[in-house]
Amino acid sequence: MSEVKGVDVNIMGREFKVSCTDDEREGLLTAVSYLDKKMRDIRDNGKVIGVERIAIMAALNLAHELLTTRSGGVNLGDARKRVLDMQKQIDTAIAEQNNLF
């Protein structure tokens, strides 16, 4: 297991120290860069004022992106049912094929 270390990061000109392992460092820095860009975009748009409000709007936008990406814009229950139906059809076709030999 990697040792936990403090990593200094900068988000919208503010310094933060975040704990992570060496294995997590690259992912953390990518996340920091992504968050910083999202927050700067919101700030530059000019409709939201104040770092706390910008952070909340960025968090809401990121949560929406995550949830949309996870589901792929598709009802997962319906997709799961379709996959199970296809699996049954495949199993039936294979069973029928095996009976021929």
Chimera marker file (.cmm) of the C-alpha trace (Angstrom):
<marker_set name="trace">
<marker id="1" x="0.000" y="0.000" z="0.000" r="1" g="1" b="0" radius="0.5"/>
<marker id="2" x="1.336" y="3.428" z="-0.931" r="1" g="1" b="0" radius="0.5"/>
<marker id="3" x="2.104" y="6.022" z="1.673" r="1" g="1" b="0" radius="0.5"/>
<marker id="4" x="-0.381" y="8.900" z="1.999" r="1" g="1" b="0" radius="0.5"/>
<marker id="5" x="1.221" y="12.272" z="1.271" r="1" g="1" b="0" radius="0.5"/>
<marker id="6" x="0.028" y="15.853" z="1.104" r="1" g="1" b="0" radius="0.5"/>
<marker id="7" x="-0.220" y="17.337" z="-2.378" r="1" g="1" b="0" radius="0.5"/>
<marker id="8" x="-0.499" y="21.092" z="-2.893" r="1" g="1" b="0" radius="0.5"/>
<marker id="9" x="-3.121" y="21.996" z="-5.485" r="1" g="1" b="0" radius="0.5"/>
<marker id="10" x="-4.441" y="25.280" z="-6.828" r="1" g="1" b="0" radius="0.5"/>
<marker id="11" x="-8.092" y="25.879" z="-7.674" r="1" g="1" b="0" radius="0.5"/>
<marker id="12" x="-9.063" y="29.347" z="-8.909" r="1" g="1" b="0" radius="0.5"/>
<marker id="13" x="-5.932" y="30.859" z="-7.399" r="1" g="1" b="0" radius="0.5"/>
<marker id="14" x="-6.459" y="29.298" z="-3.990" r="1" g="1" b="0" radius="0.5"/>
<marker id="15" x="-3.998" y="26.807" z="-2.531" r="1" g="1" b="0" radius="0.5"/>
<marker id="16" x="-5.175" y="23.575" z="-0.910" r="1" g="1" b="0" radius="0.5"/>
<marker id="17" x="-3.299" y="20.625" z="0.547" r="1" g="1" b="0" radius="0.5"/>
<marker id="18" x="-4.952" y="17.302" z="-0.283" r="1" g="1" b="0" radius="0.5"/>
<marker id="19" x="-3.906" y="13.895" z="1.027" r="1" g="1" b="0" radius="0.5"/>
<marker id="20" x="-3.466" y="11.071" z="-1.464" r="1" g="1" b="0" radius="0.5"/>
<marker id="21" x="-1.193" y="8.166" z="-2.285" r="1" g="1" b="0" radius="0.5"/>
<marker id="22" x="1.345" y="8.191" z="-5.099" r="1" g="1" b="0" radius="0.5"/>
<marker id="23" x="-1.020" y="5.943" z="-7.086" r="1" g="1" b="0" radius="0.5"/>
<marker id="24" x="-3.831" y="8.494" z="-6.750" r="1" g="1" b="0" radius="0.5"/>
<marker id="25" x="-1.723" y="11.583" z="-7.494" r="1" g="1" b="0" radius="0.5"/>
<marker id="26" x="-2.162" y="11.670" z="-11.276" r="1" g="1" b="0" radius="0.5"/>
<marker id="27" x="-5.933" y="11.206" z="-10.997" r="1" g="1" b="0" radius="0.5"/>
<marker id="28" x="-6.125" y="13.890" z="-8.316" r="1" g="1" b="0" radius="0.5"/>
<marker id="29" x="-4.238" y="16.388" z="-10.456" r="1" g="1" b="0" radius="0.5"/>
<marker id="30" x="-6.483" y="15.616" z="-13.433" r="1" g="1" b="0" radius="0.5"/>
<marker id="31" x="-9.558" y="16.158" z="-11.241" r="1" g="1" b="0" radius="0.5"/>
<marker id="32" x="-8.152" y="19.424" z="-9.879" r="1" g="1" b="0" radius="0.5"/>
<marker id="33" x="-7.478" y="20.674" z="-13.406" r="1" g="1" b="0" radius="0.5"/>
<marker id="34" x="-10.983" y="19.713" z="-14.537" r="1" g="1" b="0" radius="0.5"/>
<marker id="35" x="-12.639" y="21.357" z="-11.515" r="1" g="1" b="0" radius="0.5"/>
<marker id="36" x="-10.532" y="24.493" z="-11.891" r="1" g="1" b="0" radius="0.5"/>
<marker id="37" x="-11.579" y="24.800" z="-15.547" r="1" g="1" b="0" radius="0.5"/>
<marker id="38" x="-15.271" y="24.263" z="-14.723" r="1" g="1" b="0" radius="0.5"/>
<marker id="39" x="-15.168" y="26.877" z="-11.952" r="1" g="1" b="0" radius="0.5"/>
<marker id="40" x="-13.324" y="29.395" z="-14.139" r="1" g="1" b="0" radius="0.5"/>
<marker id="41" x="-15.859" y="28.857" z="-16.945" r="1" g="1" b="0" radius="0.5"/>
<marker id="42" x="-18.716" y="29.580" z="-14.528" r="1" g="1" b="0" radius="0.5"/>
<marker id="43" x="-16.929" y="32.648" z="-13.173" r="1" g="1" b="0" radius="0.5"/>
<marker id="44" x="-16.089" y="33.928" z="-16.657" r="1" g="1" b="0" radius="0.5"/>
<marker id="45" x="-19.703" y="33.483" z="-17.749" r="1" g="1" b="0" radius="0.5"/>
<marker id="46" x="-20.451" y="36.233" z="-15.220" r="1" g="1" b="0" radius="0.5"/>
<marker id="47" x="-23.832" y="34.978" z="-14.023" r="1" g="1" b="0" radius="0.5"/>
<marker id="48" x="-22.583" y="33.593" z="-10.686" r="1" g="1" b="0" radius="0.5"/>
<marker id="49" x="-20.663" y="35.719" z="-8.199" r="1" g="1" b="0" radius="0.5"/>
<marker id="50" x="-18.675" y="34.465" z="-5.218" r="1" g="1" b="0" radius="0.5"/>
<marker id="51" x="-16.312" y="31.521" z="-4.954" r="1" g="1" b="0" radius="0.5"/>
<marker id="52" x="-18.697" y="29.513" z="-2.755" r="1" g="1" b="0" radius="0.5"/>
<marker id="53" x="-21.579" y="29.877" z="-5.224" r="1" g="1" b="0" radius="0.5"/>
<marker id="54" x="-19.278" y="29.077" z="-8.136" r="1" g="1" b="0" radius="0.5"/>
<marker id="55" x="-18.113" y="25.927" z="-6.310" r="1" g="1" b="0" radius="0.5"/>
<marker id="56" x="-21.709" y="24.850" z="-5.676" r="1" g="1" b="0" radius="0.5"/>
<marker id="57" x="-22.682" y="25.420" z="-9.324" r="1" g="1" b="0" radius="0.5"/>
<marker id="58" x="-19.602" y="23.490" z="-10.463" r="1" g="1" b="0" radius="0.5"/>
<marker id="59" x="-20.481" y="20.632" z="-8.085" r="1" g="1" b="0" radius="0.5"/>
<marker id="60" x="-24.043" y="20.527" z="-9.438" r="1" g="1" b="0" radius="0.5"/>
<marker id="61" x="-22.802" y="20.545" z="-13.033" r="1" g="1" b="0" radius="0.5"/>
<marker id="62" x="-20.286" y="17.786" z="-12.331" r="1" g="1" b="0" radius="0.5"/>
<marker id="63" x="-22.871" y="15.671" z="-10.501" r="1" g="1" b="0" radius="0.5"/>
<marker id="64" x="-25.221" y="16.039" z="-13.477" r="1" g="1" b="0" radius="0.5"/>
<marker id="65" x="-22.441" y="15.047" z="-15.897" r="1" g="1" b="0" radius="0.5"/>
<marker id="66" x="-21.585" y="12.002" z="-13.780" r="1" g="1" b="0" radius="0.5"/>
<marker id="67" x="-25.161" y="10.798" z="-13.493" r="1" g="1" b="0" radius="0.5"/>
<marker id="68" x="-25.832" y="11.348" z="-17.193" r="1" g="1" b="0" radius="0.5"/>
<marker id="69" x="-22.610" y="9.572" z="-18.166" r="1" g="1" b="0" radius="0.5"/>
<marker id="70" x="-23.298" y="6.634" z="-15.873" r="1" g="1" b="0" radius="0.5"/>
<marker id="71" x="-26.664" y="5.998" z="-17.433" r="1" g="1" b="0" radius="0.5"/>
<marker id="72" x="-25.575" y="6.999" z="-20.933" r="1" g="1" b="0" radius="0.5"/>
<marker id="73" x="-28.868" y="8.826" z="-21.215" r="1" g="1" b="0" radius="0.5"/>
<marker id="74" x="-30.519" y="5.395" z="-21.229" r="1" g="1" b="0" radius="0.5"/>
<marker id="75" x="-32.950" y="3.854" z="-18.776" r="1" g="1" b="0" radius="0.5"/>
<marker id="76" x="-30.702" y="1.210" z="-17.246" r="1" g="1" b="0" radius="0.5"/>
<marker id="77" x="-33.625" y="-0.955" z="-16.146" r="1" g="1" b="0" radius="0.5"/>
<marker id="78" x="-34.871" y="-1.220" z="-19.736" r="1" g="1" b="0" radius="0.5"/>
<marker id="79" x="-31.386" y="-1.872" z="-21.060" r="1" g="1" b="0" radius="0.5"/>
<marker id="80" x="-30.805" y="-4.615" z="-18.472" r="1" g="1" b="0" radius="0.5"/>
<marker id="81" x="-34.125" y="-6.270" z="-19.418" r="1" g="1" b="0" radius="0.5"/>
<marker id="82" x="-33.222" y="-6.163" z="-23.124" r="1" g="1" b="0" radius="0.5"/>
<marker id="83" x="-29.828" y="-7.748" z="-22.441" r="1" g="1" b="0" radius="0.5"/>
<marker id="84" x="-31.447" y="-10.528" z="-20.390" r="1" g="1" b="0" radius="0.5"/>
<marker id="85" x="-34.008" y="-11.138" z="-23.163" r="1" g="1" b="0" radius="0.5"/>
<marker id="86" x="-31.215" y="-11.358" z="-25.749" r="1" g="1" b="0" radius="0.5"/>
<marker id="87" x="-29.295" y="-13.759" z="-23.500" r="1" g="1" b="0" radius="0.5"/>
<marker id="88" x="-32.358" y="-16.022" z="-23.305" r="1" g="1" b="0" radius="0.5"/>
<marker id="89" x="-32.706" y="-15.977" z="-27.099" r="1" g="1" b="0" radius="0.5"/>
<marker id="90" x="-29.035" y="-16.855" z="-27.503" r="1" g="1" b="0" radius="0.5"/>
<marker id="91" x="-29.311" y="-19.696" z="-24.965" r="1" g="1" b="0" radius="0.5"/>
<marker id="92" x="-32.383" y="-21.058" z="-26.791" r="1" g="1" b="0" radius="0.5"/>
<marker id="93" x="-30.652" y="-20.873" z="-30.181" r="1" g="1" b="0" radius="0.5"/>
<marker id="94" x="-27.545" y="-22.632" z="-28.842" r="1" g="1" b="0" radius="0.5"/>
<marker id="95" x="-29.653" y="-25.361" z="-27.212" r="1" g="1" b="0" radius="0.5"/>
<marker id="96" x="-31.485" y="-25.942" z="-30.517" r="1" g="1" b="0" radius="0.5"/>
<marker id="97" x="-28.151" y="-26.012" z="-32.363" r="1" g="1" b="0" radius="0.5"/>
<marker id="98" x="-26.736" y="-28.565" z="-29.893" r="1" g="1" b="0" radius="0.5"/>
<marker id="99" x="-29.743" y="-30.832" z="-30.531" r="1" g="1" b="0" radius="0.5"/>
<marker id="100" x="-28.781" y="-31.024" z="-34.205" r="1" g="1" b="0" radius="0.5"/>
<marker id="101" x="-25.484" y="-32.753" z="-33.384" r="1" g="1" b="0" radius="0.5"/>
<link id1="1" id2="2" r="1" g="1" b="0" radius="0.2"/>
<link id1="2" id2="3" r="1" g="1" b="0" radius="0.2"/>
<link id1="3" id2="4" r="1" g="1" b="0" radius="0.2"/>
<link id1="4" id2="5" r="1" g="1" b="0" radius="0.2"/>
<link id1="5" id2="6" r="1" g="1" b="0" radius="0.2"/>
<link id1="6" id2="7" r="1" g="1" b="0" radius="0.2"/>
<link id1="7" id2="8" r="1" g="1" b="0" radius="0.2"/>
<link id1="8" id2="9" r="1" g="1" b="0" radius="0.2"/>
<link id1="9" id2="10" r="1" g="1" b="0" radius="0.2"/>
<link id1="10" id2="11" r="1" g="1" b="0" radius="0.2"/>
<link id1="11" id2="12" r="1" g="1" b="0" radius="0.2"/>
<link id1="12" id2="13" r="1" g="1" b="0" radius="0.2"/>
<link id1="13" id2="14" r="1" g="1" b="0" radius="0.2"/>
<link id1="14" id2="15" r="1" g="1" b="0" radius="0.2"/>
<link id1="15" id2="16" r="1" g="1" b="0" radius="0.2"/>
<link id1="16" id2="17" r="1" g="1" b="0" radius="0.2"/>
<link id1="17" id2="18" r="1" g="1" b="0" radius="0.2"/>
<link id1="18" id2="19" r="1" g="1" b="0" radius="0.2"/>
<link id1="19" id2="20" r="1" g="1" b="0" radius="0.2"/>
<link id1="20" id2="21" r="1" g="1" b="0" radius="0.2"/>
<link id1="21" id2="22" r="1" g="1" b="0" radius="0.2"/>
<link id1="22" id2="23" r="1" g="1" b="0" radius="0.2"/>
<link id1="23" id2="24" r="1" g="1" b="0" radius="0.2"/>
<link id1="24" id2="25" r="1" g="1" b="0" radius="0.2"/>
<link id1="25" id2="26" r="1" g="1" b="0" radius="0.2"/>
<link id1="26" id2="27" r="1" g="1" b="0" radius="0.2"/>
<link id1="27" id2="28" r="1" g="1" b="0" radius="0.2"/>
<link id1="28" id2="29" r="1" g="1" b="0" radius="0.2"/>
<link id1="29" id2="30" r="1" g="1" b="0" radius="0.2"/>
<link id1="30" id2="31" r="1" g="1" b="0" radius="0.2"/>
<link id1="31" id2="32" r="1" g="1" b="0" radius="0.2"/>
<link id1="32" id2="33" r="1" g="1" b="0" radius="0.2"/>
<link id1="33" id2="34" r="1" g="1" b="0" radius="0.2"/>
<link id1="34" id2="35" r="1" g="1" b="0" radius="0.2"/>
<link id1="35" id2="36" r="1" g="1" b="0" radius="0.2"/>
<link id1="36" id2="37" r="1" g="1" b="0" radius="0.2"/>
<link id1="37" id2="38" r="1" g="1" b="0" radius="0.2"/>
<link id1="38" id2="39" r="1" g="1" b="0" radius="0.2"/>
<link id1="39" id2="40" r="1" g="1" b="0" radius="0.2"/>
<link id1="40" id2="41" r="1" g="1" b="0" radius="0.2"/>
<link id1="41" id2="42" r="1" g="1" b="0" radius="0.2"/>
<link id1="42" id2="43" r="1" g="1" b="0" radius="0.2"/>
<link id1="43" id2="44" r="1" g="1" b="0" radius="0.2"/>
<link id1="44" id2="45" r="1" g="1" b="0" radius="0.2"/>
<link id1="45" id2="46" r="1" g="1" b="0" radius="0.2"/>
<link id1="46" id2="47" r="1" g="1" b="0" radius="0.2"/>
<link id1="47" id2="48" r="1" g="1" b="0" radius="0.2"/>
<link id1="48" id2="49" r="1" g="1" b="0" radius="0.2"/>
<link id1="49" id2="50" r="1" g="1" b="0" radius="0.2"/>
<link id1="50" id2="51" r="1" g="1" b="0" radius="0.2"/>
<link id1="51" id2="52" r="1" g="1" b="0" radius="0.2"/>
<link id1="52" id2="53" r="1" g="1" b="0" radius="0.2"/>
<link id1="53" id2="54" r="1" g="1" b="0" radius="0.2"/>
<link id1="54" id2="55" r="1" g="1" b="0" radius="0.2"/>
<link id1="55" id2="56" r="1" g="1" b="0" radius="0.2"/>
<link id1="56" id2="57" r="1" g="1" b="0" radius="0.2"/>
<link id1="57" id2="58" r="1" g="1" b="0" radius="0.2"/>
<link id1="58" id2="59" r="1" g="1" b="0" radius="0.2"/>
<link id1="59" id2="60" r="1" g="1" b="0" radius="0.2"/>
<link id1="60" id2="61" r="1" g="1" b="0" radius="0.2"/>
<link id1="61" id2="62" r="1" g="1" b="0" radius="0.2"/>
<link id1="62" id2="63" r="1" g="1" b="0" radius="0.2"/>
<link id1="63" id2="64" r="1" g="1" b="0" radius="0.2"/>
<link id1="64" id2="65" r="1" g="1" b="0" radius="0.2"/>
<link id1="65" id2="66" r="1" g="1" b="0" radius="0.2"/>
<link id1="66" id2="67" r="1" g="1" b="0" radius="0.2"/>
<link id1="67" id2="68" r="1" g="1" b="0" radius="0.2"/>
<link id1="68" id2="69" r="1" g="1" b="0" radius="0.2"/>
<link id1="69" id2="70" r="1" g="1" b="0" radius="0.2"/>
<link id1="70" id2="71" r="1" g="1" b="0" radius="0.2"/>
<link id1="71" id2="72" r="1" g="1" b="0" radius="0.2"/>
<link id1="72" id2="73" r="1" g="1" b="0" radius="0.2"/>
<link id1="73" id2="74" r="1" g="1" b="0" radius="0.2"/>
<link id1="74" id2="75" r="1" g="1" b="0" radius="0.2"/>
<link id1="75" id2="76" r="1" g="1" b="0" radius="0.2"/>
<link id1="76" id2="77" r="1" g="1" b="0" radius="0.2"/>
<link id1="77" id2="78" r="1" g="1" b="0" radius="0.2"/>
<link id1="78" id2="79" r="1" g="1" b="0" radius="0.2"/>
<link id1="79" id2="80" r="1" g="1" b="0" radius="0.2"/>
<link id1="80" id2="81" r="1" g="1" b="0" radius="0.2"/>
<link id1="81" id2="82" r="1" g="1" b="0" radius="0.2"/>
<link id1="82" id2="83" r="1" g="1" b="0" radius="0.2"/>
<link id1="83" id2="84" r="1" g="1" b="0" radius="0.2"/>
<link id1="84" id2="85" r="1" g="1" b="0" radius="0.2"/>
<link id1="85" id2="86" r="1" g="1" b="0" radius="0.2"/>
<link id1="86" id2="87" r="1" g="1" b="0" radius="0.2"/>
<link id1="87" id2="88" r="1" g="1" b="0" radius="0.2"/>
<link id1="88" id2="89" r="1" g="1" b="0" radius="0.2"/>
<link id1="89" id2="90" r="1" g="1" b="0" radius="0.2"/>
<link id1="90" id2="91" r="1" g="1" b="0" radius="0.2"/>
<link id1="91" id2="92" r="1" g="1" b="0" radius="0.2"/>
<link id1="92" id2="93" r="1" g="1" b="0" radius="0.2"/>
<link id1="93" id2="94" r="1" g="1" b="0" radius="0.2"/>
<link id1="94" id2="95" r="1" g="1" b="0" radius="0.2"/>
<link id1="95" id2="96" r="1" g="1" b="0" radius="0.2"/>
<link id1="96" id2="97" r="1" g="1" b="0" radius="0.2"/>
<link id1="97" id2="98" r="1" g="1" b="0" radius="0.2"/>
<link id1="98" id2="99" r="1" g="1" b="0" radius="0.2"/>
<link id1="99" id2="100" r="1" g="1" b="0" radius="0.2"/>
<link id1="100" id2="101" r="1" g="1" b="0" radius="0.2"/>
</marker_set>
